[in-house]
Amino acid sequence: MSLSVNPCDNRKTWDARVRVTGGNPQLLWGIGEAEALTDEQISVERVMVNRANQTIGYGQLLIYPEDKHTVWTRSPCT
């Protein structure tokens, strides 16, 4: 079975997923936004990982400029 990774652009959907699955509170939308405010070069992407039309994971990616690195956190869906 193949996996697909899709962006999540809806704050309410994202935060509900984190709360319902017992995800790390640092994955909440506002935390990512606050992190991005600390450095104007950081961007935030939120993605859902799906298999057979079911979400099996999600992650909030903190994207740094190419000359640095990419830092990401993830939380499994339960």
Secondary structure as UniProt FT lines:
FT   STRAND          3..7
FT   HELIX           11..20
FT   TURN            21..22
FT   HELIX           25..27
FT   HELIX           29..37
FT   TURN            40..41
FT   STRAND          43..51
FT   TURN            52..53
FT   STRAND          54..63
FT   TURN            66..67
FT   STRAND          70..76
//
